[in-house]
Amino acid sequence: MTEILKNYEVKKHSTFKIGGRVKKAAFPVDISELVSLLKMEEYDYVLGNCSNVLFSSDDIDKNIIFTEKINTYFINGCKVHVSCGTKGPVVSAECQKNSLSGFEFLIGFPGSFGGMICMNSSAHNQSISDCIVYADVYNPEDKNILHLKKDELGFKYRSSKVSEKKYIVLSAEFELKKGLSEQIDEIMQRNIEFRKTHQPSLTYPNAGSIFKNPENDSAGRLLDLCDLKGAKEGAAEVFYNHANFIVNTGEATSENILTLMYKMYSKVREKYTIELKPEIKYIGNEGTNEAKLWKIMTENSI
């Protein structure tokens, strides 16, 4: 049965370890309960593992559904069926045991499948869109469930029809390829090592890449050329080893993060006339200084 909590602190759900209280948080345990909640129209956001979300440090006048309990999956031959709240690394490891290749890149991803499908997560020359067969999504406009095949999902770099139409992913099916378990594991270990040497671990609270790569370029490269590694705002700091990451070194606030983001955005814009687009999502209250900074970076960006 769905658990509903009022005045709920969301900091514990943020990989940034930042966040105030929301009016109401709901935790459905299966897809039917999720759909029932969505039809009530009382909820502003549906979130999974929140690995790319920045919550405001202030109390937030929103209601949120968390899908973390909707985490079932099963493997049938080369087919893998997942529900929206299932975490990528869990399925990646199980696929390796079943000698299935295609999810090696997910071994180091902290996200869950709903969000990863929405943004077409990718790394190491693999992406969610490579092997997806279909996704079942909820359309909030007409309150119907749509069965969308791969070519109907409109996948693009860090985007999809799901994100553009504000659909809610319920579940999905993928078809992987048979491989050798040892070779799959070797690729996974290389991916883990790459993340260890190039990106901050979650012992340094962060939300992954801050900005999307502009076309034919790298956000990290541009930010590095602007000498932004180590830049600070309060307890928020640009990671020393990769300029497209911000880490919370202590008690950083959401305003610290957004002010530092705006500094990064502005320096690249001034030096290269390129307006970087945020890859993370921000959830807060309208009309605040934070919201104004976010609006500048999202509405004016390419």
C-alpha positions in Angstrom: 0.0 0.0 0.0 1.2 3.5 -0.8 2.8 5.4 2.0 2.1 9.1 2.1 4.1 11.4 4.3 3.5 15.1 4.9 6.2 17.8 5.5 8.7 15.3 4.2 12.4 16.1 4.1 13.8 15.3 0.7 17.5 15.8 1.5 17.9 12.0 2.2 16.9 11.3 -1.4 19.3 13.7 -3.0 22.8 12.5 -4.1 23.8 16.2 -3.5 22.6 15.7 0.2 20.7 18.9 -0.2 16.9 19.6 0.2 14.2 21.0 2.5 10.7 19.7 3.1 8.0 19.1 0.6 4.3 19.3 1.4 3.6 15.7 0.6 5.7 12.6 -0.5 4.1 9.4 -1.8 5.8 6.0 -2.1 3.7 3.6 -4.3 4.7 0.0 -4.3 3.6 -1.0 -7.8 2.6 0.5 -11.1 -1.1 0.4 -10.5 -0.7 2.4 -7.3 1.5 4.9 -9.2 -1.1 5.3 -12.0 -3.9 5.8 -9.3 -1.8 8.6 -7.7 -1.2 10.2 -11.1 -4.9 10.3 -11.9 -5.5 12.2 -8.7 -3.5 15.1 -10.2 -2.2 16.2 -6.8 1.4 15.5 -7.5 3.9 17.9 -9.2 6.8 15.5 -9.8 7.6 11.8 -10.2 11.1 11.0 -9.2 13.3 7.9 -9.0 16.7 7.8 -7.4 17.1 11.6 -7.7 20.7 11.2 -8.9 20.5 14.2 -11.1 18.2 16.4 -9.1 18.9 19.5 -7.0 16.3 20.3 -4.4 16.0 23.7 -2.9 17.3 23.9 0.6 14.2 25.8 1.5 10.9 24.1 2.1 9.3 23.4 -1.3 5.6 24.0 -2.0 5.2 20.8 -4.0 3.9 17.2 -3.8 6.3 14.5 -5.1 5.9 10.8 -5.9 9.0 8.6 -5.4 9.2 5.4 -7.4 12.0 3.7 -5.4 9.7 0.9 -4.2 8.6 0.0 -7.8 11.8 -1.9 -8.4 10.9 -5.2 -10.0 12.6 -6.7 -13.0 12.9 -10.1 -14.7 15.0 -11.7 -17.4 13.7 -14.0 -20.1 16.3 -15.2 -22.5 17.7 -12.0 -24.0 14.7 -9.9 -23.0 14.9 -7.8 -19.8 11.8 -6.2 -18.4 12.2 -3.4 -15.8 9.8 -1.2 -13.8 10.5 2.5 -13.5 12.2 2.6 -10.0 14.7 -0.2 -10.7 18.3 0.9 -10.3 20.6 0.5 -13.2 23.6 -1.2 -11.4 21.3 -3.9 -10.0 20.1 -5.0 -13.5 23.6 -4.5 -15.0 25.1 -7.0 -12.5 22.3 -9.5 -13.0 22.7 -9.3 -16.8 26.4 -10.0 -16.5 25.6 -13.2 -14.5 23.3 -14.2 -17.4 25.9 -13.5 -20.0 23.9 -10.6 -21.5 25.7 -7.6 -23.1 24.3 -4.1 -23.5 24.0 -2.8 -20.0 27.7 -2.7 -19.1 27.6 1.1 -19.0 25.0 1.1 -16.2 27.2 -0.5 -13.6 28.3 2.8 -12.3 25.1 4.8 -12.8 23.3 5.7 -9.6 20.0 6.3 -11.5 16.8 4.3 -12.0 15.3 3.3 -15.3 12.4 5.8 -15.4 14.8 8.7 -15.4 17.4 7.0 -17.6 14.9 6.4 -20.3 13.5 9.9 -20.1 17.0 11.4 -20.6 18.4 8.6 -22.8 21.4 8.0 -20.5 24.6 7.0 -22.1 28.3 6.4 -21.5 31.2 4.4 -23.0 29.6 4.2 -26.4 26.4 2.6 -25.0 23.0 4.2 -24.4 19.6 3.3 -23.2 18.2 3.7 -26.7 20.5 1.1 -28.1 18.5 -1.9 -26.9 15.1 -0.7 -25.8 12.2 -2.5 -27.4 9.3 -0.5 -25.9 8.3 1.6 -22.9 4.9 1.9 -21.3 4.3 5.5 -20.2 1.5 7.5 -18.6 0.3 10.5 -20.5 -0.9 13.2 -17.9 -2.9 15.1 -20.6 -5.4 12.4 -21.3 -4.6 10.1 -18.3 -4.0 7.1 -20.6 -1.2 4.6 -20.7 0.8 4.5 -24.0 2.8 1.6 -25.3 5.6 3.2 -27.3 8.0 1.2 -29.4 11.6 2.3 -29.8 11.0 4.3 -33.0 8.1 6.1 -31.2 10.2 7.2 -28.3 12.1 9.9 -30.2 15.5 9.4 -28.6 18.1 12.1 -28.9 21.1 13.2 -26.9 20.0 13.5 -23.3 16.4 13.7 -24.4 13.4 11.7 -25.7 9.7 12.1 -26.5 9.1 11.1 -22.9 10.9 14.2 -21.6 9.4 16.5 -24.3 5.8 15.4 -23.7 6.3 15.1 -19.9 5.2 11.4 -20.0 5.9 9.3 -16.9 7.8 6.0 -17.6 6.0 3.0 -15.9 8.1 0.1 -17.3 10.1 -1.0 -20.3 11.5 -3.9 -22.1 15.0 -4.3 -23.6 16.6 -6.9 -25.8 20.3 -7.5 -25.1 22.8 -9.7 -26.8 24.4 -12.9 -25.7 28.1 -12.6 -24.8 30.8 -14.1 -22.6 30.3 -13.4 -18.9 34.0 -12.9 -18.3 34.3 -10.3 -21.2 31.2 -8.5 -20.0 32.6 -8.3 -16.5 35.9 -7.0 -17.9 34.1 -4.2 -19.6 32.2 -3.4 -16.5 35.3 -3.2 -14.4 36.9 -0.8 -16.9 33.8 1.4 -16.7 34.0 1.4 -12.9 37.7 2.2 -13.0 37.1 5.1 -15.4 34.4 6.6 -13.1 36.8 6.3 -10.1 39.6 8.1 -11.9 37.6 10.8 -13.8 34.5 11.5 -11.7 33.7 12.1 -8.0 32.4 9.2 -6.0 29.2 9.7 -4.0 31.3 10.0 -0.9 31.6 13.5 -2.3 27.9 14.3 -2.7 27.2 15.3 -6.3 24.6 14.9 -9.1 26.8 13.8 -12.0 27.5 16.0 -15.0 26.2 19.5 -14.4 25.9 20.6 -18.0 25.1 18.8 -21.3 27.8 18.7 -23.9 27.1 21.3 -26.7 27.1 19.9 -30.2 30.5 18.7 -31.3 32.2 19.7 -28.1 32.6 18.9 -24.4 31.2 20.9 -21.5 34.0 19.6 -19.3 36.6 20.8 -21.9 35.1 24.3 -22.1 34.8 24.6 -18.4 38.4 23.4 -17.9 39.7 26.0 -20.4 37.9 28.7 -18.3 40.0 27.6 -15.3 37.0 26.6 -13.2 38.4 23.5 -11.5 38.4 24.2 -7.8 36.1 27.2 -8.0 34.0 27.6 -4.9 30.7 29.1 -3.6 30.3 28.3 0.0 30.7 24.6 0.4 30.0 23.9 -3.2 33.1 23.3 -5.3 33.9 22.4 -8.9 35.6 19.0 -8.8 39.4 19.1 -9.1 39.5 16.3 -11.6 36.6 17.2 -13.9 35.2 20.7 -14.4 31.7 19.5 -15.2 31.0 18.2 -11.7 30.1 20.1 -8.6 30.6 18.5 -5.2 29.1 19.3 -1.8 32.2 19.5 0.5 30.2 20.0 3.6 26.9 21.9 4.2 26.4 23.4 0.7 23.0 25.0 0.0 21.0 24.8 -3.2 21.8 28.5 -3.7 25.5 27.8 -3.4 25.2 25.1 -6.1 23.1 27.4 -8.4 25.3 30.4 -7.9 28.4 28.3 -8.8 26.6 26.9 -11.8 25.7 30.4 -13.0 29.4 31.4 -12.7 30.4 28.4 -14.8 27.7 29.1 -17.3 28.6 32.8 -17.5 32.4 32.2 -18.0 31.8 29.8 -20.9 29.3 32.2 -22.5 31.7 35.2 -22.1 34.8 33.3 -23.5 33.2 31.2 -26.2 29.7 32.6 -26.8 28.3 29.2 -26.0 25.4 28.9 -23.6 25.6 25.6 -21.8 22.4 23.8 -20.9 22.0 22.2 -17.5 21.9 18.4 -17.4 20.6 18.3 -13.8 17.1 19.2 -12.8 16.2 21.8 -10.2 13.1 21.6 -8.0 12.2 24.6 -5.9 9.8 27.5 -5.4 8.9 30.1 -8.1 10.0 33.7 -7.6 13.1 33.1 -5.6 16.7 34.1 -6.5 17.4 30.4 -7.1 14.5 30.2 -9.5 15.7 33.3 -11.3 19.2 31.9 -11.8 17.7 28.6 -13.1 15.5 30.4 -15.5 18.4 32.3 -17.0 20.4 29.1 -17.6 17.5 27.1 -19.0 15.5 29.6 -21.0 18.6 31.3 -22.6 20.5 28.1 -23.2 21.0 26.2 -26.5 
